[in-house]
Amino acid sequence: MLGKEYDLSLVICGDKLAQRINIEHRKKSYFPNVLSFPLFPGEGEIFLNIRKAEREAKQMGVSVKQRIALLYVHGLFHLKGLDHGDKMEAEEQKVLRKFGLE
């Protein structure tokens, strides 16, 4: 999705670190489920808040595996330059279907 040469850092974290990063970089204080940061051309970082993903999965009636997969793919598409919207959601669903995680 991002290419073989892309250097991706994935940080699996909880509420406190996700919130701290959100405050520092976005000036928002809520617990985010995923944050994506392009660092340099061909390099980026994703923070995936596993605790928030677990809570959301339960609320949504989906497996934790499905929720985490969606959030990871969502973060990748942000690094690719897509914004929220119908196009992004359709692309996310295509990827999830490919791996049987829709």
N, CA and C atoms as a LAMMPS dump frame, in Angstrom:
ITEM: TIMESTEP
0
ITEM: NUMBER OF ATOMS
306
ITEM: BOX BOUNDS ff ff ff
-5.0000000000000000e+02 5.0000000000000000e+02
-5.0000000000000000e+02 5.0000000000000000e+02
-5.0000000000000000e+02 5.0000000000000000e+02
ITEM: ATOMS id mol type element x y z
1 1 1 N 0.823 -1.189 0
2 1 2 C 0 0 0
3 1 3 C 0.869 1.255 0
4 2 1 N 1.883 1.276 0.831
5 2 2 C 2.784 2.432 0.878
6 2 3 C 4.064 2.195 0.089
7 3 1 N 4.264 0.972 -0.351
8 3 2 C 5.451 0.632 -1.125
9 3 3 C 6.484 -0.115 -0.309
10 4 1 N 7.284 -0.914 -0.999
11 4 2 C 8.286 -1.749 -0.329
12 4 3 C 9.355 -0.931 0.381
13 5 1 N 9.637 0.228 -0.111
14 5 2 C 10.715 1.046 0.456
15 5 3 C 10.242 1.959 1.593
16 6 1 N 8.941 1.961 1.875
17 6 2 C 8.402 2.837 2.923
18 6 3 C 8.865 2.33 4.283
19 7 1 N 9.32 3.231 5.133
20 7 2 C 9.778 2.897 6.479
21 7 3 C 8.671 3.274 7.457
22 8 1 N 7.986 2.265 7.986
23 8 2 C 6.845 2.483 8.87
24 8 3 C 7.171 2.041 10.284
25 9 1 N 6.855 2.898 11.229
26 9 2 C 6.964 2.562 12.641
27 9 3 C 5.543 2.416 13.177
28 10 1 N 5.244 1.276 13.8
29 10 2 C 3.93 1.035 14.395
30 10 3 C 4.109 0.954 15.902
31 11 1 N 3.422 1.826 16.612
32 11 2 C 3.476 1.848 18.07
33 11 3 C 2.123 1.376 18.592
34 12 1 N 2.115 0.264 19.291
35 12 2 C 0.911 -0.227 19.954
36 12 3 C 0.932 0.382 21.355
37 13 1 N -0.11 1.145 21.666
38 13 2 C -0.087 1.876 22.94
39 13 3 C -1.453 1.809 23.614
40 14 1 N -1.528 2.438 24.764
41 14 2 C -2.767 2.542 25.525
42 14 3 C -3.254 3.977 25.525
43 15 1 N -4.255 4.226 26.352
44 15 2 C -4.904 5.529 26.396
45 15 3 C -3.952 6.679 26.74
46 16 1 N -3.114 6.478 27.747
47 16 2 C -2.293 7.595 28.232
48 16 3 C -1.303 8.095 27.183
49 17 1 N -0.583 7.193 26.541
50 17 2 C 0.376 7.627 25.523
51 17 3 C -0.354 8.23 24.323
52 18 1 N -1.438 7.589 23.902
53 18 2 C -2.2 8.118 22.761
54 18 3 C -2.712 9.521 23.059
55 19 1 N -3.215 9.725 24.262
56 19 2 C -3.709 11.047 24.645
57 19 3 C -2.572 12.07 24.688
58 20 1 N -1.442 11.678 25.251
59 20 2 C -0.3 12.599 25.324
60 20 3 C 0.165 13.022 23.927
61 21 1 N 0.268 12.066 23.022
62 21 2 C 0.676 12.372 21.647
63 21 3 C -0.363 13.27 20.983
64 22 1 N -1.623 12.998 21.232
65 22 2 C -2.711 13.795 20.668
66 22 3 C -2.652 15.241 21.163
67 23 1 N -2.376 15.419 22.438
68 23 2 C -2.257 16.763 23.016
69 23 3 C -1.045 17.479 22.425
70 24 1 N 0.092 16.8 22.407
71 24 2 C 1.329 17.422 21.939
72 24 3 C 1.298 17.805 20.466
73 25 1 N 0.72 16.942 19.633
74 25 2 C 0.798 17.163 18.188
75 25 3 C -0.459 17.737 17.559
76 26 1 N -1.608 17.563 18.234
77 26 2 C -2.859 18.008 17.626
78 26 3 C -3.634 18.972 18.511
79 27 1 N -3.14 19.197 19.726
80 27 2 C -3.804 20.094 20.684
81 27 3 C -5.224 19.627 21.018
82 28 1 N -5.421 18.301 21.02
83 28 2 C -6.711 17.704 21.368
84 28 3 C -6.481 16.734 22.511
85 29 1 N -7.413 16.708 23.49
86 29 2 C -7.147 15.952 24.718
87 29 3 C -7.857 14.609 24.826
88 30 1 N -8.669 14.238 23.859
89 30 2 C -9.367 12.962 23.959
90 30 3 C -8.423 11.779 23.678
91 31 1 N -8.891 10.566 23.99
92 31 2 C -8.132 9.351 23.706
93 31 3 C -8.403 8.953 22.252
94 32 1 N -7.453 9.128 21.361
95 32 2 C -7.673 8.731 19.964
96 32 3 C -7.515 7.222 19.798
97 33 1 N -8.14 6.671 18.779
98 33 2 C -7.962 5.243 18.521
99 33 3 C -6.735 4.985 17.651
100 34 1 N -6.436 5.905 16.735
101 34 2 C -5.251 5.776 15.894
102 34 3 C -4.774 7.173 15.496
103 35 1 N -3.474 7.33 15.446
104 35 2 C -2.851 8.584 14.99
105 35 3 C -1.788 8.223 13.963
106 36 1 N -1.742 8.981 12.887
107 36 2 C -0.74 8.759 11.839
108 36 3 C 0.064 10.022 11.637
109 37 1 N 1.36 9.849 11.517
110 37 2 C 2.245 10.991 11.319
111 37 3 C 3.243 10.708 10.206
112 38 1 N 3.132 11.415 9.079
113 38 2 C 4.201 11.318 8.089
114 38 3 C 5.413 12.041 8.671
115 39 1 N 6.563 11.416 8.63
116 39 2 C 7.761 12.018 9.216
117 39 3 C 8.642 12.658 8.147
118 40 1 N 8.937 11.901 7.124
119 40 2 C 9.741 12.344 5.982
120 40 3 C 9.16 11.663 4.758
121 41 1 N 9.555 12.073 3.56
122 41 2 C 9.094 11.314 2.388
123 41 3 C 9.5 9.849 2.536
124 42 1 N 8.525 8.964 2.396
125 42 2 C 8.812 7.537 2.505
126 42 3 C 8.951 7.022 3.917
127 43 1 N 8.519 7.81 4.894
128 43 2 C 8.663 7.394 6.3
129 43 3 C 7.513 7.956 7.125
130 44 1 N 6.922 7.106 7.97
131 44 2 C 5.83 7.563 8.815
132 44 3 C 5.673 6.697 10.048
133 45 1 N 4.757 7.122 10.909
134 45 2 C 4.549 6.453 12.189
135 45 3 C 3.056 6.392 12.481
136 46 1 N 2.625 5.249 12.993
137 46 2 C 1.243 5.054 13.405
138 46 3 C 1.234 4.677 14.881
139 47 1 N 0.382 5.365 15.644
140 47 2 C 0.133 5.018 17.04
141 47 3 C -1.255 4.394 17.089
142 48 1 N -1.34 3.132 17.482
143 48 2 C -2.61 2.434 17.549
144 48 3 C -2.939 2.163 19.01
145 49 1 N -4 2.791 19.475
146 49 2 C -4.42 2.673 20.872
147 49 3 C -5.253 1.399 21.033
148 50 1 N -4.624 0.364 21.511
149 50 2 C -5.245 -0.947 21.626
150 50 3 C -6.407 -0.946 22.616
151 51 1 N -6.307 -0.197 23.68
152 51 2 C -7.384 -0.145 24.686
153 51 3 C -8.647 0.471 24.099
154 52 1 N -8.479 1.573 23.372
155 52 2 C -9.631 2.223 22.736
156 52 3 C -10.231 1.289 21.68
157 53 1 N -9.39 0.6 20.93
158 53 2 C -9.864 -0.342 19.909
159 53 3 C -10.69 -1.456 20.555
160 54 1 N -10.252 -1.947 21.705
161 54 2 C -10.999 -3 22.41
162 54 3 C -12.374 -2.495 22.842
163 55 1 N -12.414 -1.291 23.385
164 55 2 C -13.703 -0.721 23.816
165 55 3 C -14.63 -0.509 22.621
166 56 1 N -14.074 0.016 21.538
167 56 2 C -14.89 0.277 20.349
168 56 3 C -15.41 -1.023 19.737
169 57 1 N -14.588 -2.057 19.705
170 57 2 C -15.015 -3.343 19.148
171 57 3 C -16.227 -3.869 19.912
172 58 1 N -16.158 -3.78 21.221
173 58 2 C -17.272 -4.248 22.049
174 58 3 C -18.533 -3.429 21.769
175 59 1 N -18.391 -2.113 21.71
176 59 2 C -19.538 -1.231 21.435
177 59 3 C -20.133 -1.49 20.05
178 60 1 N -19.285 -1.787 19.076
179 60 2 C -19.72 -1.964 17.69
180 60 3 C -20.154 -3.389 17.374
181 61 1 N -19.883 -4.315 18.275
182 61 2 C -20.248 -5.703 18.044
183 61 3 C -19.393 -6.387 16.986
184 62 1 N -18.119 -5.995 16.918
185 62 2 C -17.177 -6.632 15.996
186 62 3 C -16.03 -7.208 16.819
187 63 1 N -15.234 -8.045 16.198
188 63 2 C -14.108 -8.619 16.929
189 63 3 C -13.01 -7.559 17.102
190 64 1 N -12.206 -7.746 18.109
191 64 2 C -11.076 -6.839 18.338
192 64 3 C -10.14 -6.894 17.135
193 65 1 N -9.953 -8.075 16.594
194 65 2 C -9.101 -8.249 15.412
195 65 3 C -9.605 -7.396 14.243
196 66 1 N -10.91 -7.403 14.009
197 66 2 C -11.485 -6.597 12.922
198 66 3 C -11.286 -5.105 13.183
199 67 1 N -11.504 -4.691 14.411
200 67 2 C -11.381 -3.261 14.737
201 67 3 C -9.937 -2.804 14.582
202 68 1 N -9.001 -3.584 15.089
203 68 2 C -7.583 -3.229 14.979
204 68 3 C -7.163 -3.189 13.512
205 69 1 N -7.627 -4.158 12.735
206 69 2 C -7.289 -4.172 11.299
207 69 3 C -7.79 -2.908 10.617
208 70 1 N -9.031 -2.514 10.906
209 70 2 C -9.576 -1.302 10.291
210 70 3 C -8.77 -0.069 10.697
211 71 1 N -8.44 0.043 11.959
212 71 2 C -7.691 1.211 12.427
213 71 3 C -6.296 1.263 11.806
214 72 1 N -5.663 0.108 11.666
215 72 2 C -4.336 0.052 11.044
216 72 3 C -4.416 0.487 9.582
217 73 1 N -5.368 -0.07 8.854
218 73 2 C -5.554 0.304 7.448
219 73 3 C -5.904 1.784 7.34
220 74 1 N -6.741 2.265 8.246
221 74 2 C -7.116 3.684 8.279
222 74 3 C -5.863 4.552 8.429
223 75 1 N -4.998 4.173 9.349
224 75 2 C -3.752 4.909 9.547
225 75 3 C -2.868 4.887 8.316
226 76 1 N -2.804 3.74 7.637
227 76 2 C -2.009 3.636 6.408
228 76 3 C -2.537 4.574 5.324
229 77 1 N -3.851 4.621 5.183
230 77 2 C -4.423 5.506 4.165
231 77 3 C -4.179 6.972 4.485
232 78 1 N -4.174 7.329 5.76
233 78 2 C -3.815 8.711 6.114
234 78 3 C -2.371 8.994 5.704
235 79 1 N -1.477 8.048 5.941
236 79 2 C -0.078 8.237 5.545
237 79 3 C 0.052 8.327 4.024
238 80 1 N -0.859 7.691 3.336
239 80 2 C -0.865 7.734 1.874
240 80 3 C -1.433 9.059 1.359
241 81 1 N -2.042 9.843 2.265
242 81 2 C -2.548 11.159 1.887
243 81 3 C -4.049 11.271 1.753
244 82 1 N -4.788 10.207 2.053
245 82 2 C -6.242 10.275 1.958
246 82 3 C -6.825 10.923 3.201
247 83 1 N -7.938 11.62 2.996
248 83 2 C -8.693 12.237 4.088
249 83 3 C -9.962 11.427 4.328
250 84 1 N -10.598 11.665 5.477
251 84 2 C -11.852 10.984 5.786
252 84 3 C -12.873 11.241 4.688
253 85 1 N -13.697 10.243 4.443
254 85 2 C -14.756 10.398 3.457
255 85 3 C -15.087 9.081 2.788
256 86 1 N -16.02 9.149 1.853
257 86 2 C -16.511 7.949 1.171
258 86 3 C -15.405 7.196 0.437
259 87 1 N -14.517 7.946 -0.238
260 87 2 C -13.448 7.293 -0.996
261 87 3 C -12.542 6.495 -0.058
262 88 1 N -12.167 7.105 1.061
263 88 2 C -11.287 6.424 2.008
264 88 3 C -11.975 5.183 2.573
265 89 1 N -13.243 5.318 2.946
266 89 2 C -13.969 4.183 3.51
267 89 3 C -14.08 3.037 2.507
268 90 1 N -14.329 3.351 1.25
269 90 2 C -14.43 2.319 0.217
270 90 3 C -13.091 1.611 0.034
271 91 1 N -12.01 2.37 0.036
272 91 2 C -10.676 1.776 -0.107
273 91 3 C -10.331 0.9 1.098
274 92 1 N -10.705 1.356 2.287
275 92 2 C -10.459 0.559 3.494
276 92 3 C -11.193 -0.779 3.401
277 93 1 N -12.442 -0.733 2.983
278 93 2 C -13.239 -1.954 2.885
279 93 3 C -12.663 -2.926 1.863
280 94 1 N -12.131 -2.398 0.755
281 94 2 C -11.498 -3.265 -0.25
282 94 3 C -10.324 -4.025 0.362
283 95 1 N -9.491 -3.311 1.113
284 95 2 C -8.326 -3.952 1.735
285 95 3 C -8.774 -4.979 2.769
286 96 1 N -9.737 -4.617 3.599
287 96 2 C -10.209 -5.539 4.628
288 96 3 C -10.838 -6.79 4.013
289 97 1 N -11.609 -6.621 2.934
290 97 2 C -12.196 -7.773 2.234
291 97 3 C -11.116 -8.708 1.698
292 98 1 N -10.064 -8.104 1.164
293 98 2 C -8.955 -8.886 0.601
294 98 3 C -8.369 -9.852 1.645
295 99 1 N -8.374 -9.413 2.9
296 99 2 C -7.806 -10.225 3.983
297 99 3 C -8.883 -10.906 4.837
298 100 1 N -10.129 -10.84 4.398
299 100 2 C -11.222 -11.487 5.13
300 100 3 C -11.519 -10.861 6.48
301 101 1 N -11.32 -9.544 6.576
302 101 2 C -11.501 -8.859 7.869
303 101 3 C -12.59 -7.789 7.835
304 102 1 N -13.471 -7.844 6.839
305 102 2 C -14.53 -6.839 6.748
306 102 3 C -15.617 -7.094 7.771
